[in-house]
Amino acid sequence: MSRTDPTRLPELMRHDRAALDALLDSTIVGHVAFVAEDGTPGVLPTAVARWEDRLIVHGSTGSRWMRLVSGAPAVVSVTAVDGIIAARSAFESSLAYRSAVLFGAFDSLDGQEKRDALDVLTERLIPGRSGEVRPHTVKELAATMVLAMPITEWSLRVSDGWPEDPDSDIAGTAWAGQIDFGARPTVIRAAPDLRDGIPTPKSVAGLRPAH
């Protein structure tokens, strides 16, 4: 059995790459698990972005965990909670979710590839933003580490069905159904030290949902 084979609920597994890409492209936080030099396990949240067939993360060159995972085996977990599956009993209730686990090793990026990866991360957070801000300085680039993991070994689990209640509960009086979280309202607030007359840029204004 490989480490991507399920041990429970195999019917929730998805094997199409398009579904994985959809999750990675809609989620901005992943959790990177690693093992320190002394054998101590650790896990940290960080911003993630898919760049074609690689997963990109970045951080300070002084970051201990970034140095630990560079070139070493690592695992990344990315999860989106889409709602609640409310059954007629607490035991049968669960979350509606999409969750992926990626296995591999991170490689450090340099030169133009590093600059391009940083633009990908910026565009993932705010599409169009990289064209509105100044270029990275040499000092900033030197202080930043960018790592990429090939997306080659992964597992994806999706739970989005209806409650599966026994007939005895269905015959009862408790409500059952799905509670979809949906998109939260987007609130845009200007920095308190923003100079007068500077409008909200197109990239930021575009984050507001259309009415």
ChimeraX commands (.cxc) that place a marker at each C-alpha (Angstrom):
marker #1 position 0.00,0.00,0.00 radius 0.5
marker #1 position 1.35,3.43,-0.95 radius 0.5
marker #1 position 1.07,6.43,1.34 radius 0.5
marker #1 position -1.63,7.93,-0.91 radius 0.5
marker #1 position -3.93,4.89,-0.62 radius 0.5
marker #1 position -6.90,5.42,1.74 radius 0.5
marker #1 position -7.41,3.26,4.79 radius 0.5
marker #1 position -10.96,4.56,5.43 radius 0.5
marker #1 position -13.82,5.85,3.27 radius 0.5
marker #1 position -12.20,5.21,-0.11 radius 0.5
marker #1 position -15.38,6.46,-1.81 radius 0.5
marker #1 position -14.37,10.01,-0.86 radius 0.5
marker #1 position -11.11,9.86,-2.79 radius 0.5
marker #1 position -10.73,11.80,-6.04 radius 0.5
marker #1 position -8.06,10.96,-8.57 radius 0.5
marker #1 position -8.48,13.61,-11.26 radius 0.5
marker #1 position -5.80,16.29,-11.38 radius 0.5
marker #1 position -8.32,18.99,-12.34 radius 0.5
marker #1 position -10.06,18.62,-8.97 radius 0.5
marker #1 position -6.72,18.95,-7.18 radius 0.5
marker #1 position -5.80,22.05,-9.17 radius 0.5
marker #1 position -9.20,23.59,-8.38 radius 0.5
marker #1 position -8.56,23.16,-4.66 radius 0.5
marker #1 position -5.01,24.51,-4.81 radius 0.5
marker #1 position -6.14,27.48,-6.92 radius 0.5
marker #1 position -8.91,28.41,-4.46 radius 0.5
marker #1 position -6.95,28.07,-1.21 radius 0.5
marker #1 position -4.17,30.39,-0.05 radius 0.5
marker #1 position -2.98,28.63,3.11 radius 0.5
marker #1 position -1.28,25.27,3.40 radius 0.5
marker #1 position 0.37,23.48,6.31 radius 0.5
marker #1 position 3.90,22.21,5.75 radius 0.5
marker #1 position 5.03,19.26,7.88 radius 0.5
marker #1 position 8.69,18.47,8.37 radius 0.5
marker #1 position 11.16,16.75,10.70 radius 0.5
marker #1 position 13.93,18.75,12.40 radius 0.5
marker #1 position 17.54,17.64,12.66 radius 0.5
marker #1 position 16.92,16.13,16.09 radius 0.5
marker #1 position 13.95,14.10,14.85 radius 0.5
marker #1 position 11.31,16.44,16.27 radius 0.5
marker #1 position 8.29,16.76,13.96 radius 0.5
marker #1 position 6.82,20.15,13.17 radius 0.5
marker #1 position 4.08,21.76,11.09 radius 0.5
marker #1 position 3.59,25.41,10.11 radius 0.5
marker #1 position 0.97,27.31,8.10 radius 0.5
marker #1 position 2.13,29.35,5.13 radius 0.5
marker #1 position 0.80,30.96,1.95 radius 0.5
marker #1 position 0.85,28.58,-1.01 radius 0.5
marker #1 position 0.32,28.96,-4.74 radius 0.5
marker #1 position 0.23,26.49,-7.60 radius 0.5
marker #1 position 2.60,27.35,-10.42 radius 0.5
marker #1 position 1.71,24.92,-13.20 radius 0.5
marker #1 position 3.02,21.59,-11.86 radius 0.5
marker #1 position 4.70,22.96,-8.74 radius 0.5
marker #1 position 3.56,24.24,-5.37 radius 0.5
marker #1 position 5.29,27.46,-4.31 radius 0.5
marker #1 position 6.00,28.74,-0.78 radius 0.5
marker #1 position 8.19,31.59,0.39 radius 0.5
marker #1 position 9.65,33.07,3.55 radius 0.5
marker #1 position 12.67,34.68,5.13 radius 0.5
marker #1 position 16.14,33.29,4.47 radius 0.5
marker #1 position 16.49,33.38,8.25 radius 0.5
marker #1 position 13.50,31.07,8.70 radius 0.5
marker #1 position 14.53,27.82,10.35 radius 0.5
marker #1 position 11.71,25.77,8.87 radius 0.5
marker #1 position 12.39,27.05,5.36 radius 0.5
marker #1 position 15.98,25.90,5.64 radius 0.5
marker #1 position 14.86,22.55,7.07 radius 0.5
marker #1 position 12.50,21.71,4.19 radius 0.5
marker #1 position 14.79,22.90,1.40 radius 0.5
marker #1 position 15.86,19.69,-0.34 radius 0.5
marker #1 position 14.41,17.46,2.37 radius 0.5
marker #1 position 11.26,15.28,2.37 radius 0.5
marker #1 position 8.16,17.26,3.35 radius 0.5
marker #1 position 4.38,16.96,3.35 radius 0.5
marker #1 position 1.89,19.74,2.59 radius 0.5
marker #1 position -1.78,19.69,3.58 radius 0.5
marker #1 position -4.31,22.02,1.95 radius 0.5
marker #1 position -7.95,22.07,3.07 radius 0.5
marker #1 position -11.09,24.01,2.20 radius 0.5
marker #1 position -14.13,23.70,4.46 radius 0.5
marker #1 position -17.20,24.38,2.30 radius 0.5
marker #1 position -19.95,23.78,4.83 radius 0.5
marker #1 position -21.56,21.41,7.30 radius 0.5
marker #1 position -23.43,18.19,6.56 radius 0.5
marker #1 position -26.05,18.25,9.31 radius 0.5
marker #1 position -27.43,14.79,9.95 radius 0.5
marker #1 position -30.26,13.81,12.27 radius 0.5
marker #1 position -27.73,12.78,14.90 radius 0.5
marker #1 position -24.49,14.35,16.06 radius 0.5
marker #1 position -22.70,11.08,15.31 radius 0.5
marker #1 position -23.55,11.15,11.59 radius 0.5
marker #1 position -22.96,14.90,11.13 radius 0.5
marker #1 position -19.74,16.00,9.44 radius 0.5
marker #1 position -18.01,18.73,7.45 radius 0.5
marker #1 position -18.29,19.32,3.72 radius 0.5
marker #1 position -14.66,19.68,2.70 radius 0.5
marker #1 position -11.94,19.24,0.08 radius 0.5
marker #1 position -8.57,18.17,1.44 radius 0.5
marker #1 position -5.32,17.33,-0.31 radius 0.5
marker #1 position -2.00,16.00,0.96 radius 0.5
marker #1 position 1.09,16.47,-1.21 radius 0.5
marker #1 position 4.29,14.49,-0.72 radius 0.5
marker #1 position 7.71,15.43,-2.04 radius 0.5
marker #1 position 10.69,17.69,-1.49 radius 0.5
marker #1 position 11.13,21.43,-1.95 radius 0.5
marker #1 position 13.83,22.89,-4.18 radius 0.5
marker #1 position 15.12,26.43,-3.77 radius 0.5
marker #1 position 14.56,28.82,-6.68 radius 0.5
marker #1 position 17.02,31.48,-7.80 radius 0.5
marker #1 position 17.42,34.22,-10.38 radius 0.5
marker #1 position 14.58,35.03,-12.76 radius 0.5
marker #1 position 12.71,31.89,-11.75 radius 0.5
marker #1 position 12.63,33.17,-8.18 radius 0.5
marker #1 position 11.30,36.55,-9.32 radius 0.5
marker #1 position 8.64,34.88,-11.45 radius 0.5
marker #1 position 7.58,32.67,-8.54 radius 0.5
marker #1 position 7.17,35.71,-6.28 radius 0.5
marker #1 position 4.96,37.29,-8.93 radius 0.5
marker #1 position 2.88,34.10,-9.02 radius 0.5
marker #1 position 2.41,34.30,-5.26 radius 0.5
marker #1 position 1.45,37.97,-5.45 radius 0.5
marker #1 position -1.04,37.31,-8.25 radius 0.5
marker #1 position -2.51,34.39,-6.30 radius 0.5
marker #1 position -3.33,36.70,-3.39 radius 0.5
marker #1 position -4.46,39.73,-5.43 radius 0.5
marker #1 position -4.77,39.18,-9.19 radius 0.5
marker #1 position -3.24,42.11,-11.08 radius 0.5
marker #1 position -1.33,43.43,-8.07 radius 0.5
marker #1 position 2.19,42.66,-9.31 radius 0.5
marker #1 position 1.76,45.25,-12.07 radius 0.5
marker #1 position 0.75,47.96,-9.57 radius 0.5
marker #1 position 3.64,47.76,-7.10 radius 0.5
marker #1 position 7.33,48.50,-7.51 radius 0.5
marker #1 position 9.78,45.72,-8.44 radius 0.5
marker #1 position 11.54,43.76,-5.70 radius 0.5
marker #1 position 14.78,45.32,-4.55 radius 0.5
marker #1 position 18.04,43.39,-4.52 radius 0.5
marker #1 position 17.99,43.49,-0.73 radius 0.5
marker #1 position 14.44,42.11,-0.57 radius 0.5
marker #1 position 15.27,39.29,-2.95 radius 0.5
marker #1 position 18.36,38.40,-0.93 radius 0.5
marker #1 position 16.24,38.23,2.24 radius 0.5
marker #1 position 13.58,36.00,0.68 radius 0.5
marker #1 position 13.69,32.26,0.08 radius 0.5
marker #1 position 11.34,30.71,-2.48 radius 0.5
marker #1 position 10.77,26.95,-2.54 radius 0.5
marker #1 position 8.95,24.77,-5.07 radius 0.5
marker #1 position 7.62,21.22,-4.67 radius 0.5
marker #1 position 6.73,19.18,-7.78 radius 0.5
marker #1 position 3.08,18.11,-7.72 radius 0.5
marker #1 position 3.62,14.45,-8.52 radius 0.5
marker #1 position 2.53,12.44,-5.46 radius 0.5
marker #1 position -0.72,13.45,-3.81 radius 0.5
marker #1 position -4.07,12.34,-2.45 radius 0.5
marker #1 position -7.36,14.23,-2.58 radius 0.5
marker #1 position -10.44,13.60,-0.49 radius 0.5
marker #1 position -13.79,15.34,-1.07 radius 0.5
marker #1 position -16.86,15.15,1.17 radius 0.5
marker #1 position -19.87,16.93,-0.32 radius 0.5
marker #1 position -22.79,14.53,-0.05 radius 0.5
marker #1 position -26.01,14.43,1.91 radius 0.5
marker #1 position -26.38,13.03,5.42 radius 0.5
marker #1 position -26.43,9.24,5.53 radius 0.5
marker #1 position -28.91,8.60,8.32 radius 0.5
marker #1 position -30.34,5.21,9.26 radius 0.5
marker #1 position -34.05,4.67,8.62 radius 0.5
marker #1 position -34.80,4.95,12.32 radius 0.5
marker #1 position -33.43,8.52,12.38 radius 0.5
marker #1 position -35.12,9.47,9.10 radius 0.5
marker #1 position -38.42,8.49,10.70 radius 0.5
marker #1 position -37.76,10.93,13.54 radius 0.5
marker #1 position -38.37,14.68,13.83 radius 0.5
marker #1 position -34.81,16.07,13.59 radius 0.5
marker #1 position -33.90,18.32,10.63 radius 0.5
marker #1 position -31.18,17.23,8.21 radius 0.5
marker #1 position -29.47,18.92,5.28 radius 0.5
marker #1 position -26.46,20.92,4.12 radius 0.5
marker #1 position -25.26,24.29,5.40 radius 0.5
marker #1 position -23.10,25.92,2.74 radius 0.5
marker #1 position -20.74,28.59,4.02 radius 0.5
marker #1 position -20.43,30.43,0.70 radius 0.5
marker #1 position -18.22,33.49,0.22 radius 0.5
marker #1 position -17.78,35.93,3.07 radius 0.5
marker #1 position -18.34,39.64,2.42 radius 0.5
marker #1 position -15.16,41.36,1.25 radius 0.5
marker #1 position -14.26,44.44,3.31 radius 0.5
marker #1 position -11.54,46.72,1.92 radius 0.5
marker #1 position -9.94,49.21,4.32 radius 0.5
marker #1 position -7.28,51.74,3.35 radius 0.5
marker #1 position -4.15,52.01,5.50 radius 0.5
marker #1 position -4.41,54.83,8.07 radius 0.5
marker #1 position -1.26,56.46,6.68 radius 0.5
marker #1 position -2.41,56.35,3.04 radius 0.5
marker #1 position -1.96,59.76,1.44 radius 0.5
marker #1 position -5.08,61.62,0.32 radius 0.5
marker #1 position -6.07,61.23,-3.29 radius 0.5
marker #1 position -4.76,57.68,-3.82 radius 0.5
marker #1 position -7.69,55.61,-5.11 radius 0.5
marker #1 position -8.32,51.94,-4.51 radius 0.5
marker #1 position -6.42,50.11,-7.29 radius 0.5
marker #1 position -8.20,48.01,-9.85 radius 0.5
marker #1 position -6.73,44.77,-8.50 radius 0.5
marker #1 position -8.04,45.37,-4.97 radius 0.5
marker #1 position -11.42,46.70,-6.09 radius 0.5
marker #1 position -11.81,43.56,-8.19 radius 0.5
marker #1 position -11.85,41.44,-5.05 radius 0.5
marker #1 position -15.35,42.71,-4.23 radius 0.5
marker #1 position -18.01,40.25,-5.38 radius 0.5
marker #1 position -20.22,41.40,-8.24 radius 0.5
marker #1 position -23.79,42.28,-7.28 radius 0.5
marker link #1:1,2 radius 0.2
marker link #1:2,3 radius 0.2
marker link #1:3,4 radius 0.2
marker link #1:4,5 radius 0.2
marker link #1:5,6 radius 0.2
marker link #1:6,7 radius 0.2
marker link #1:7,8 radius 0.2
marker link #1:8,9 radius 0.2
marker link #1:9,10 radius 0.2
marker link #1:10,11 radius 0.2
marker link #1:11,12 radius 0.2
marker link #1:12,13 radius 0.2
marker link #1:13,14 radius 0.2
marker link #1:14,15 radius 0.2
marker link #1:15,16 radius 0.2
marker link #1:16,17 radius 0.2
marker link #1:17,18 radius 0.2
marker link #1:18,19 radius 0.2
marker link #1:19,20 radius 0.2
marker link #1:20,21 radius 0.2
marker link #1:21,22 radius 0.2
marker link #1:22,23 radius 0.2
marker link #1:23,24 radius 0.2
marker link #1:24,25 radius 0.2
marker link #1:25,26 radius 0.2
marker link #1:26,27 radius 0.2
marker link #1:27,28 radius 0.2
marker link #1:28,29 radius 0.2
marker link #1:29,30 radius 0.2
marker link #1:30,31 radius 0.2
marker link #1:31,32 radius 0.2
marker link #1:32,33 radius 0.2
marker link #1:33,34 radius 0.2
marker link #1:34,35 radius 0.2
marker link #1:35,36 radius 0.2
marker link #1:36,37 radius 0.2
marker link #1:37,38 radius 0.2
marker link #1:38,39 radius 0.2
marker link #1:39,40 radius 0.2
marker link #1:40,41 radius 0.2
marker link #1:41,42 radius 0.2
marker link #1:42,43 radius 0.2
marker link #1:43,44 radius 0.2
marker link #1:44,45 radius 0.2
marker link #1:45,46 radius 0.2
marker link #1:46,47 radius 0.2
marker link #1:47,48 radius 0.2
marker link #1:48,49 radius 0.2
marker link #1:49,50 radius 0.2
marker link #1:50,51 radius 0.2
marker link #1:51,52 radius 0.2
marker link #1:52,53 radius 0.2
marker link #1:53,54 radius 0.2
marker link #1:54,55 radius 0.2
marker link #1:55,56 radius 0.2
marker link #1:56,57 radius 0.2
marker link #1:57,58 radius 0.2
marker link #1:58,59 radius 0.2
marker link #1:59,60 radius 0.2
marker link #1:60,61 radius 0.2
marker link #1:61,62 radius 0.2
marker link #1:62,63 radius 0.2
marker link #1:63,64 radius 0.2
marker link #1:64,65 radius 0.2
marker link #1:65,66 radius 0.2
marker link #1:66,67 radius 0.2
marker link #1:67,68 radius 0.2
marker link #1:68,69 radius 0.2
marker link #1:69,70 radius 0.2
marker link #1:70,71 radius 0.2
marker link #1:71,72 radius 0.2
marker link #1:72,73 radius 0.2
marker link #1:73,74 radius 0.2
marker link #1:74,75 radius 0.2
marker link #1:75,76 radius 0.2
marker link #1:76,77 radius 0.2
marker link #1:77,78 radius 0.2
marker link #1:78,79 radius 0.2
marker link #1:79,80 radius 0.2
marker link #1:80,81 radius 0.2
marker link #1:81,82 radius 0.2
marker link #1:82,83 radius 0.2
marker link #1:83,84 radius 0.2
marker link #1:84,85 radius 0.2
marker link #1:85,86 radius 0.2
marker link #1:86,87 radius 0.2
marker link #1:87,88 radius 0.2
marker link #1:88,89 radius 0.2
marker link #1:89,90 radius 0.2
marker link #1:90,91 radius 0.2
marker link #1:91,92 radius 0.2
marker link #1:92,93 radius 0.2
marker link #1:93,94 radius 0.2
marker link #1:94,95 radius 0.2
marker link #1:95,96 radius 0.2
marker link #1:96,97 radius 0.2
marker link #1:97,98 radius 0.2
marker link #1:98,99 radius 0.2
marker link #1:99,100 radius 0.2
marker link #1:100,101 radius 0.2
marker link #1:101,102 radius 0.2
marker link #1:102,103 radius 0.2
marker link #1:103,104 radius 0.2
marker link #1:104,105 radius 0.2
marker link #1:105,106 radius 0.2
marker link #1:106,107 radius 0.2
marker link #1:107,108 radius 0.2
marker link #1:108,109 radius 0.2
marker link #1:109,110 radius 0.2
marker link #1:110,111 radius 0.2
marker link #1:111,112 radius 0.2
marker link #1:112,113 radius 0.2
marker link #1:113,114 radius 0.2
marker link #1:114,115 radius 0.2
marker link #1:115,116 radius 0.2
marker link #1:116,117 radius 0.2
marker link #1:117,118 radius 0.2
marker link #1:118,119 radius 0.2
marker link #1:119,120 radius 0.2
marker link #1:120,121 radius 0.2
marker link #1:121,122 radius 0.2
marker link #1:122,123 radius 0.2
marker link #1:123,124 radius 0.2
marker link #1:124,125 radius 0.2
marker link #1:125,126 radius 0.2
marker link #1:126,127 radius 0.2
marker link #1:127,128 radius 0.2
marker link #1:128,129 radius 0.2
marker link #1:129,130 radius 0.2
marker link #1:130,131 radius 0.2
marker link #1:131,132 radius 0.2
marker link #1:132,133 radius 0.2
marker link #1:133,134 radius 0.2
marker link #1:134,135 radius 0.2
marker link #1:135,136 radius 0.2
marker link #1:136,137 radius 0.2
marker link #1:137,138 radius 0.2
marker link #1:138,139 radius 0.2
marker link #1:139,140 radius 0.2
marker link #1:140,141 radius 0.2
marker link #1:141,142 radius 0.2
marker link #1:142,143 radius 0.2
marker link #1:143,144 radius 0.2
marker link #1:144,145 radius 0.2
marker link #1:145,146 radius 0.2
marker link #1:146,147 radius 0.2
marker link #1:147,148 radius 0.2
marker link #1:148,149 radius 0.2
marker link #1:149,150 radius 0.2
marker link #1:150,151 radius 0.2
marker link #1:151,152 radius 0.2
marker link #1:152,153 radius 0.2
marker link #1:153,154 radius 0.2
marker link #1:154,155 radius 0.2
marker link #1:155,156 radius 0.2
marker link #1:156,157 radius 0.2
marker link #1:157,158 radius 0.2
marker link #1:158,159 radius 0.2
marker link #1:159,160 radius 0.2
marker link #1:160,161 radius 0.2
marker link #1:161,162 radius 0.2
marker link #1:162,163 radius 0.2
marker link #1:163,164 radius 0.2
marker link #1:164,165 radius 0.2
marker link #1:165,166 radius 0.2
marker link #1:166,167 radius 0.2
marker link #1:167,168 radius 0.2
marker link #1:168,169 radius 0.2
marker link #1:169,170 radius 0.2
marker link #1:170,171 radius 0.2
marker link #1:171,172 radius 0.2
marker link #1:172,173 radius 0.2
marker link #1:173,174 radius 0.2
marker link #1:174,175 radius 0.2
marker link #1:175,176 radius 0.2
marker link #1:176,177 radius 0.2
marker link #1:177,178 radius 0.2
marker link #1:178,179 radius 0.2
marker link #1:179,180 radius 0.2
marker link #1:180,181 radius 0.2
marker link #1:181,182 radius 0.2
marker link #1:182,183 radius 0.2
marker link #1:183,184 radius 0.2
marker link #1:184,185 radius 0.2
marker link #1:185,186 radius 0.2
marker link #1:186,187 radius 0.2
marker link #1:187,188 radius 0.2
marker link #1:188,189 radius 0.2
marker link #1:189,190 radius 0.2
marker link #1:190,191 radius 0.2
marker link #1:191,192 radius 0.2
marker link #1:192,193 radius 0.2
marker link #1:193,194 radius 0.2
marker link #1:194,195 radius 0.2
marker link #1:195,196 radius 0.2
marker link #1:196,197 radius 0.2
marker link #1:197,198 radius 0.2
marker link #1:198,199 radius 0.2
marker link #1:199,200 radius 0.2
marker link #1:200,201 radius 0.2
marker link #1:201,202 radius 0.2
marker link #1:202,203 radius 0.2
marker link #1:203,204 radius 0.2
marker link #1:204,205 radius 0.2
marker link #1:205,206 radius 0.2
marker link #1:206,207 radius 0.2
marker link #1:207,208 radius 0.2
marker link #1:208,209 radius 0.2
marker link #1:209,210 radius 0.2
marker link #1:210,211 radius 0.2
view
